[in-house]
Amino acid sequence: MDLIKGQERFSEREAIVRRFEAVRRATEDLCLPLTHEDFVISVTEDTSPPKWHLAHTTWFFENFVLKKINPQYEPFRNEFHFLFNSYYKALGYYLPKTKRGVLSRPTVHEVQEYRRAITKEVMIQVMRLKEDKFQEVKECLELGIQHEQQHQELLLMDIKRNFYENPIRPKYHPDHSHGPYDSFEVRWHNIASGLVKIGVDRNSREFAFDNEKDLHNQWIESCMLSSHLVTNDEYLSFIEDGGYDNPLLWLSDGWETKEREKWNAPLYWERDGKSWWSFTLGGMMPLDLAAPVVHVSFYEAMAFARWKGCRLPTEFEWEVAARSEPSECTFLEDGYFEPEPSRDDHELYSQIHGSVWEWTHSAYLPYPRYEKFHHGLAEYNEKFMCNQFVLRGGSSITPRSHYRVTYRNFYYPHMRWQYSGIRLAKDLA
């Protein structure tokens, strides 16, 4: 019996090490279409160079796994702690985000060597651990894997933003043509008022970020959610009706942002005569009218909802609706990299998982009985719980194995380089 238990414990350890290796390799595979020049550039204060993503995720395992295993661990290179720390102030000084694009050195080759060395060392050290020590380290290792998957999505977001600023508009991957798909009728589905359970039980054995806990009661009023995401065709009608010129539709901060940034369409949209085009990871493409609108800010989502006589759902209404649908849609592993038109296979809520992150009208705040991460990771989420809004649902560049119905993404209301879209809600009398 003891032998069987021992084998089970080893199997758990082997499984997480294999998953660690697979996730590390997946990040590197996403970089295969890049040239050496692509690894260094960063065009906005929100983006980071691909090389920095590769190094930072490596720094994370070095700092939070290898140092936990051995407090006397000698870093791969001392200067990497300063260069590739993101925002962990408790760990010391770090390079400001706006300076990440100046790092011509260390070279791409040196960063790749760094990754290989730390990946190998983590695998060796974790497999050597005694069982009680492995159980201590397992939480940090799991968080590191999830953290790297977050950066896989960020990596593609940043590559797309960087390529868009290049006048020749390079392609990250070959064109992908989808469809044709049948037209569909948008339906509205009722959500009854009542007390619902939201979030993840802190005692759950399944991984969840600290911001998803604790499981708690939440009252919601009767409402309706749309069966479909807002499409490019619908959003184009908003533009043509003067939606960007009507101050009555906009929040005050949104209007000021729109005027300052000269927004007149979602990010990556361009007009050529009477035709609209959109920049994708496959280059410039004719705007697919049937596809979900993507790369809109919270301010644009709010203005569109008002124009339609609707509102955005709360994250609690969204979570109740999302539980009713299987968690299958378009994720990173499908290789499309852009949201697909709905196939309308009679789902209750089409594309509610994957495709685009859906803006909610919920401020990013802690749940009741919230406890931040331990092990030096208290700065992971809590420090950002101010002035941001929650997005739900995952996107076409979110790893499927990283996604959960309870997952809470968050961005500032002016941001739109993330894969963010819109699902509408209505109140019931």
VOLOBA-232127 format. One record per residue (C-alpha): residue in one letter; x, y, z. Coordinates in steps of 0.5 Angstrom, whole numbers, plus 500, padded with zeros to 3 digits. Layout:
N
AXYZ;...
This chain:
429
M500500500;D506505502;L509503495;I503505491;K502511495;G509513493;Q508511486;E502516486;R506522489;F512521484;S507521478;E504527481;R511530481;E513527474;A506530471;I508537473;V515537471;R513534464;R507540464;F513545466;E517543460;A511543455;V509550457;R516552457;R517549450;A510552447;T513559449;E519558445;D515555439;L511562439;C517565438;L519561432;P516566426;L521572429;T527574427;H533576431;E531584430;D523582432;F526580439;V528587441;I523592439;S517595444;V513600441;T508603446;E509604454;D504598455;T508593451;S515589452;P520586447;P519578446;K526577449;W524580455;H518576456;L523570455;A527572460;H522575465;T518568465;T525565466;W527570472;F520568475;F522560476;E529562478;N527567483;F521563486;V522556485;L530555485;K531560491;K526556495;I529550494;N536552496;P536559499;Q544559498;Y542559490;E547562486;P544566480;F545565473;R547572472;N547577478;E544583473;F539579470;H535580477;F535588476;L533587468;F528582468;N524583475;S517586473;Y514590478;Y516586485;K518592489;A520588495;L525584491;G529590490;Y530595484;Y528593477;L528596470;P522601468;K518598463;T519604458;K526602458;R525594456;G526596449;V533599450;L536592452;S540590445;R544586450;P544581453;T543578446;V537573444;H542568444;E544569451;V537569453;Q536563450;E542560454;Y539563460;R532559459;R535552457;A539553463;I534554468;T529550465;K534544466;E536546473;V528546475;M527539472;I533536476;Q532540483;V524538483;M525531481;R531530487;L526533492;K524529498;E517529498;D515534504;K520539500;F516538494;Q509539497;E512546499;V515548492;K509545488;E505551489;C510556487;L512551481;E504551479;L504558479;G510559475;I507555470;Q500559470;H505565470;E508563463;Q502561460;Q499569462;H506571458;Q504567452;E498571451;L502577452;L507575448;L502575442;M499581444;D506585444;I508582437;K502584434;R502591437;N510592435;F508589428;Y502594427;E507600427;N512597422;P509601415;I510594411;R505591416;P509584417;K505577418;Y507573424;H503567421;P500565414;D493568412;H487564415;S481564412;H475562415;G467561414;P463561410;Y458561416;D451562416;S448568419;F445568426;E439571430;V441574436;R437572442;W436574449;H437569455;N434571462;I438570468;A433570474;S434574480;G437570486;L443569491;V449565487;K456562489;I461566485;G469564485;V473558487;D473555494;R480556498;N480549499;S479547492;R485542490;E485545483;F489551481;A486558481;F489565482;D488568489;N484574486;E479568484;K478566491;D474565496;L467562494;H462567496;N455569496;Q453574491;W446577489;I444578482;E438582480;S434579474;C437581467;M438578460;L445577456;S446576449;S447570446;H452572441;L458577442;V458584438;T460583431;N464587427;D458589422;E454591428;Y460595431;L461598424;S453601424;F455604431;I461608427;E457610421;D451612426;G456617429;G458613435;Y465616436;D462623435;N456623440;P458625447;L452623450;L454616449;W461616453;L463617460;S467623461;D474620462;G472616455;W471622451;E477625453;T481619452;K478618445;E479626443;R486626446;E488619442;K484621436;W480614436;N475613431;A475606430;P477600434;L485599434;Y488596428;W482598424;E483602417;R479605412;D481604405;G476608401;K469605402;S472599405;W475597412;W481593413;S484590420;F491588422;T491581424;L497577426;G496574419;G497581416;M492586413;M486583412;P479585409;L475586415;D471580417;L464583418;A461576421;A467576426;P467579434;V469586434;V476586438;H481591441;V476595444;S477599450;F472599456;Y470606454;E468604447;A464598450;M460602454;A459607449;F457602444;A452599449;R449605451;W448606443;K444600443;G440601449;C443596453;R449595458;L455591460;P454585464;T457585471;E462579472;F457575477;E452575471;W457573466;E459567471;V452565472;A451565464;A458562463;R457555467;S451553463;E455552456;P461547455;S468551455;E470550448;C471555443;T477558440;F483558444;L491559443;E492551441;D487552435;G492556431;Y487561429;F490567433;E484571431;P477571433;E473566429;P465568427;S460564431;R458558428;D451558432;D451551433;H445553437;E449554444;L445558449;Y451563449;S455563443;Q463564444;I462565451;H469561452;G475563448;S475568442;V475575446;W476577453;E469580455;W469587458;T464587464;H462593468;S465590475;A471594478;Y477589479;L476588487;P478583492;Y473578493;P470577501;R475573505;Y481575500;E488572501;K494574497;F499569495;H504567500;H512565498;G514572497;L508573491;A504578495;E505583489;Y502578484;N495581484;E493585490;K497591488;F493592482;M486592485;C485599483;N482603477;Q481597473;F475593470;V474585470;L474582463;R472574463;G472569458;G479568455;S481569448;S483566441;I490567444;T489564451;P492557452;R486552453;S489549459;H490556463;Y483558462;R477557467;V470560468;T472563474;Y478567471;R478574472;N483578467;F483586468;Y485592465;Y485599465;P479602461;H483606456;M487599454;R485596448;W491592445;Q489586449;Y484581445;S477585448;G470585446;I463586448;R457582450;L451586452;A446585458;K439588459;D435589465;L429586466;A423590469;
